[in-house]
Amino acid sequence: MYIDTHSHIYGEEYVSDLDSVIEESVDAGVEYIFMPNVDEDSIESMHRVESLYPGYCFSMMGIHPTSIGPNFEEQLALIRSHIDSRRYSAIGEIGVDLYWSKEFVKEQLISFERQLLWAKELDLPVVIHMRDSFEETIEVVESIGGLKGVFHSFTGTSQQAERIFRAGDFFLGINGVVTFKNSSLKAELVNIPLDRLVLETDSPYLTPAPNRGKRNHPRNVVVVADALSDIYEVSAEHIAKVTSENAKKIFFR
């Protein structure tokens, strides 16, 4: 059985065939799907999907760094109101993104730190988005300490991975990027222990090769597992077992 630890299947890309997507995921052996929130507008649809598939789809709550704007205090207040209203599987998707825009870097950093502190206060895992921002992101994580969770869509070096592991009880989310021809991730993973990895798809994004550019699907965790099987020279079943155990340690303890 596989676990997709990061999937945006509540998005408009799945409105017309969500039942089929879920059915195909189950048939592929996907045991659970974890859904990170993005912004104020995604909350309702995420909750709806969770209610349609209880015990299979699980919501997180947070605000994505690229969604942070000048009204970030109002945004954070709304996110906190939801966090206080019920139990979520994690605080996420949160972090720092300097790839798309550097306009609200200060606001991103304040929002990231605030949400990390909430996670520590509530003893929840965090799911961290980090793009072109390793130093900025890890410094905030290190300054708080005592955190746990996933560094989503990890594409860094083994040295960066070691620093992440020293910063807290963290795992690395591996997705379709590991199948891309121009990705250096395969070479780096050789020096990163399998027992610190979890599977994810980031659906509908980051579809594995050879189907890049098409809509991604939670069932593609199987493709990611197969790629890891080749890298670590173990069976895909072993990859599924270890990564699923890791995901359960994060989200179900």
SVG drawing of the C-alpha trace seen along z (x, -y; Angstrom):
<svg xmlns="http://www.w3.org/2000/svg" viewBox="-19 -45 46 51">
<polyline fill="none" stroke="black" stroke-width="0.4" points="0.0,0.0 1.2,-3.5 0.5,-6.9 0.3,-10.1 1.4,-12.7 0.8,-15.7 -2.0,-16.1 -4.2,-18.9 -7.1,-16.7 -9.6,-19.3 -8.7,-21.6 -10.8,-22.4 -8.7,-20.0 -10.6,-17.1 -14.1,-18.5 -15.5,-16.4 -14.0,-13.0 -13.0,-13.0 -14.9,-9.8 -12.9,-8.0 -9.6,-9.5 -10.3,-8.2 -11.4,-4.8 -8.3,-4.5 -6.1,-5.6 -7.6,-2.8 -7.1,-0.3 -3.5,-1.3 -2.9,-0.6 -3.0,-4.2 -4.1,-3.8 -4.4,-7.5 -4.2,-10.9 -3.1,-14.1 -4.2,-17.4 -2.4,-20.7 -4.3,-23.9 -3.1,-26.8 -5.1,-29.9 -8.4,-31.3 -10.3,-30.2 -9.2,-26.5 -10.4,-25.8 -14.1,-25.0 -13.3,-22.7 -10.6,-20.9 -13.1,-20.3 -15.7,-19.1 -13.4,-16.4 -12.4,-15.3 -16.1,-15.0 -16.8,-13.0 -14.0,-10.5 -13.7,-10.4 -10.8,-8.3 -9.2,-8.4 -8.6,-12.1 -7.1,-14.2 -6.9,-18.0 -4.0,-20.2 -4.4,-23.9 -2.0,-26.7 -1.3,-29.3 1.1,-28.7 4.0,-31.3 3.0,-32.4 -0.4,-33.2 0.9,-35.7 0.0,-39.3 0.0,-42.7 -3.0,-41.6 -1.1,-38.7 -2.3,-39.4 -5.9,-39.0 -5.0,-35.9 -3.3,-34.4 -6.2,-35.2 -8.5,-33.3 -6.2,-30.3 -5.9,-30.3 -9.7,-30.4 -9.9,-27.2 -7.1,-25.6 -8.9,-26.4 -12.2,-25.0 -11.1,-21.3 -8.1,-19.0 -6.1,-18.9 -3.5,-16.4 -0.8,-19.1 0.0,-22.7 0.6,-23.1 1.4,-24.0 3.7,-26.7 7.2,-28.0 9.2,-30.4 9.2,-30.7 11.6,-33.1 11.2,-31.6 8.0,-33.2 8.3,-36.5 10.3,-38.3 7.8,-41.1 6.5,-39.9 9.6,-38.2 9.3,-39.9 5.6,-38.9 6.4,-35.3 9.0,-35.0 6.7,-36.4 3.9,-34.1 6.1,-31.1 7.5,-31.6 4.0,-32.3 2.6,-29.1 5.6,-27.0 5.0,-28.4 1.3,-27.3 2.4,-23.8 4.8,-23.6 2.1,-25.0 -0.5,-22.4 2.0,-19.5 1.2,-19.2 3.5,-18.3 4.4,-20.9 4.5,-20.5 7.1,-22.9 7.3,-24.4 10.9,-25.5 11.8,-26.9 15.0,-28.9 15.0,-29.5 17.0,-26.9 18.9,-29.2 16.0,-31.4 13.7,-28.4 16.1,-26.3 17.2,-29.3 13.7,-29.9 13.1,-26.2 16.4,-26.0 15.6,-29.1 12.3,-27.6 13.5,-24.0 11.5,-21.0 9.5,-20.7 8.5,-17.7 7.0,-17.1 7.9,-17.0 10.0,-19.1 7.8,-18.8 9.1,-18.2 12.7,-18.0 15.2,-18.6 18.3,-19.6 21.6,-18.0 22.5,-15.3 24.3,-18.0 21.1,-20.1 19.2,-16.9 21.5,-16.4 21.0,-19.9 17.2,-19.4 17.4,-16.2 19.5,-18.0 16.9,-20.8 14.1,-18.5 12.2,-15.2 11.8,-15.8 11.2,-13.6 11.7,-14.5 8.8,-14.4 9.8,-12.7 7.6,-13.0 7.8,-12.9 10.8,-15.1 12.9,-12.0 11.9,-10.7 13.0,-13.8 16.0,-13.4 17.5,-16.7 17.1,-16.1 20.1,-15.7 17.9,-14.2 18.7,-10.6 22.4,-11.1 21.7,-12.9 19.3,-10.3 22.0,-7.6 23.5,-9.4 20.1,-10.0 18.6,-7.2 15.4,-5.7 13.9,-5.8 13.7,-9.6 11.6,-9.6 7.9,-9.8 6.1,-9.5 4.0,-12.3 2.6,-13.4 1.8,-17.2 -1.1,-16.4 -2.1,-18.0 1.5,-19.2 4.9,-17.5 3.6,-14.5 6.3,-11.8 8.1,-11.1 7.2,-10.2 3.9,-12.0 5.2,-15.5 2.8,-18.2 -0.3,-16.1 -2.5,-16.2 -0.9,-14.3 -2.8,-11.6 -2.3,-10.1 -1.9,-6.7 1.5,-8.0 3.0,-7.4 3.6,-3.9 5.7,-5.4 7.7,-7.4 8.1,-4.2 9.4,-2.3 12.0,-5.0 13.2,-4.8 13.3,-1.0 15.9,-1.4 17.9,-4.0 18.0,-2.0 18.1,1.4 15.3,2.8 11.8,3.9 8.9,1.5 7.1,3.3 9.9,2.4 9.7,-1.2 6.0,-1.2 6.4,0.4 9.1,-2.0 7.6,-5.2 4.1,-4.3 5.5,-3.6 7.2,-7.0 4.1,-8.8 2.1,-7.2 4.7,-8.3 4.3,-11.9 0.5,-12.1 -1.0,-9.5 1.0,-9.8"/>
</svg>
